Amino acid sequence: MAQILDGLKVSKDIKSEIKLEVDKILAQELRAPHLAAILVGENGASKAYVNSKVKDCKEVGFESTLIRLSDTVSESELLDEIKLLNENPQIDGFIVQLPLPKGIDQELIINAIDPKKDVDGFHPENFGRMALEMEAFLPATPYGIMTLLERYNVSTKGKNCVVIGRSRIVGRPMSILLSSKGDPGDATVTLVHSHTQNIEEYTRKADLIVVALGAPKYLKKDMVKEGVVIIDVGITRVEDTGERGFHLEGDVDYEGCKEKASWITPVPGGVGPMTRAMLMKNTLLAYKRKI
Amino acid sequence: MAQILDGLKVSKDIKSEIKLEVDKILAQELRAPHLAAILVGENGASKAYVNSKVKDCKEVGFESTLIRLSDTVSESELLDEIKLLNENPQIDGFIVQLPLPKGIDQELIINAIDPKKDVDGFHPENFGRMALEMEAFLPATPYGIMTLLERYNVSTKGKNCVVIGRSRIVGRPMSILLSSKGDPGDATVTLVHSHTQNIEEYTRKADLIVVALGAPKYLKKDMVKEGVVIIDVGITRVEDTGERGFHLEGDVDYEGCKEKASWITPVPGGVGPMTRAMLMKNTLLAYKRKI
């Protein structure tokens, strides 16, 4: 029976550690780290994400600024806001909550963020620095997974790892980090995706599997070997008849897989809270690099 | 018996195509594309590489400038040279020949190159753009391999590809490009390296293998399956009793492997000339983006 990679617990530890550092900073009469977020439009999920980030800032003692723009904002107005944040010495890092309304070029917007303040790690310069194994802001979800493995001393050195899904924000960076030098790291990584034939052939041999597909209960017990480590990045809202009208489901058939896995992340309470904590960590890093 | 992926022939085709474009440019009374190279010190191999790049420029009709600096040059003097090239509107692209003498921070130097003139594709911003599947200058060797596969219509979509070696200039970018969208591309890629256990288990199942280890005759016949495509990136100088005192050897036991492979690159005449041609291609791209 699998042991739990408890992302909720570890994320709380990390936030406590950050809070301690902030307390020390304030005791030196320095200003607190400051994260800003730009939210465009009224997307419900985006609002919820940004609000939780503001809440996290409060919890760890950061300043936060939320900039809300109408979904009729023009690309050049949004670029102006980014320029202000880039130039504002009081802001250590900022994010532009995605997705952006149609008609706004997401790539253009992300590329306009000063890489030194790009705490989401989405700017090409940060992404390239990560891939070249230089110091960088790592994208929050892969960074969270690496940290979770590290805290539980789950070694990946020389292990056969399979990453399912090649998205820019999870699968691709995850495959790079797991195969970079270090431990966690130094793994033999196969990146599988929509064009892969016989995904089961890869997953059945894997010592560690990261699933980031957004396909509820995709990974089944018969697709994995005994003792595998399973990281579930999926969070899909599945409608139900309960009070909220939906519940969250991961990409892993948890009940089945936990019988064979040595370690497994639950959903919720696994990768999700780690992702949130790592944004705080990146903001603290941005602050420390500047001071 | 394998068919040859003839890099020498294809590189000549590409250089002819570039020459044609340059002829058209000159016919419009525009200036020719202009590549500059900085060579520090007296390393024999580096001198030979840079000279061949100058020769390639001449062949395709580019202007070229070779800047030679003593190996006692300071980091700040080298940075000054880079700044001049960044700011010179007559220079479309430039390279700093590696390796640099001890005491000079290679990372610092590469990061100082304007990404718009970084025709080697080594700057983090270009590397990140590549990994994020945005338009970028691709590193010459992986770009050359992708082009060679394309010209011979060797499809990689859905294929099981193994890249051996995780260097910044070949293995890592190769693994990214083969698993990016497109064809060549859309492959299931496993990146194996010094920490991988039982490399043969991976290579024996591979439809395509890229070997970039620098270990002469590493890949043997019994490590590959019938019909495999083999790309040999290795070029090691092996001493012999002949007139030159050495010959070049690839990472593939060519005589053995060619019996089983469907396609194979020779050494020399495979990846090497493609790498040279792609630097010219990138310089033309840099010119066209500017004009």
Chai-1 contact restraints between the chains, C-beta under 6 A:
chainA,res_idxA,chainB,res_idxB,connection_type,confidence,min_distance_angstrom,max_distance_angstrom,comment,restraint_id
A,P124,B,E125,contact,1.0,0.0,6.0,A-B,restraint_1
A,P124,B,G128,contact,1.0,0.0,6.0,A-B,restraint_2
A,P124,B,R129,contact,1.0,0.0,6.0,A-B,restraint_3
A,P124,B,L132,contact,1.0,0.0,6.0,A-B,restraint_4
A,E125,B,P124,contact,1.0,0.0,6.0,A-B,restraint_5
A,E125,B,E125,contact,1.0,0.0,6.0,A-B,restraint_6
A,E125,B,G128,contact,1.0,0.0,6.0,A-B,restraint_7
A,F127,B,G128,contact,1.0,0.0,6.0,A-B,restraint_8
A,F127,B,A131,contact,1.0,0.0,6.0,A-B,restraint_9
A,F127,B,L132,contact,1.0,0.0,6.0,A-B,restraint_10
A,G128,B,P124,contact,1.0,0.0,6.0,A-B,restraint_11
A,G128,B,E125,contact,1.0,0.0,6.0,A-B,restraint_12
A,G128,B,F127,contact,1.0,0.0,6.0,A-B,restraint_13
A,G128,B,G128,contact,1.0,0.0,6.0,A-B,restraint_14
A,R129,B,P124,contact,1.0,0.0,6.0,A-B,restraint_15
A,A131,B,F127,contact,1.0,0.0,6.0,A-B,restraint_16
A,A131,B,A131,contact,1.0,0.0,6.0,A-B,restraint_17
A,L132,B,P124,contact,1.0,0.0,6.0,A-B,restraint_18
A,L132,B,F127,contact,1.0,0.0,6.0,A-B,restraint_19
A,L132,B,R168,contact,1.0,0.0,6.0,A-B,restraint_20
A,K157,B,H195,contact,1.0,0.0,6.0,A-B,restraint_21
A,G158,B,H195,contact,1.0,0.0,6.0,A-B,restraint_22
A,G158,B,Q197,contact,1.0,0.0,6.0,A-B,restraint_23
A,R168,B,L132,contact,1.0,0.0,6.0,A-B,restraint_24
A,S179,B,L191,contact,1.0,0.0,6.0,A-B,restraint_25
A,D186,B,H195,contact,1.0,0.0,6.0,A-B,restraint_26
A,T188,B,V192,contact,1.0,0.0,6.0,A-B,restraint_27
A,T188,B,T196,contact,1.0,0.0,6.0,A-B,restraint_28
A,V189,B,L191,contact,1.0,0.0,6.0,A-B,restraint_29
A,T190,B,T190,contact,1.0,0.0,6.0,A-B,restraint_30
A,L191,B,S179,contact,1.0,0.0,6.0,A-B,restraint_31
A,L191,B,V189,contact,1.0,0.0,6.0,A-B,restraint_32
A,V192,B,T188,contact,1.0,0.0,6.0,A-B,restraint_33
A,H195,B,K157,contact,1.0,0.0,6.0,A-B,restraint_34
A,H195,B,G158,contact,1.0,0.0,6.0,A-B,restraint_35
A,H195,B,D186,contact,1.0,0.0,6.0,A-B,restraint_36
A,T196,B,T188,contact,1.0,0.0,6.0,A-B,restraint_37
A,Q197,B,G158,contact,1.0,0.0,6.0,A-B,restraint_38
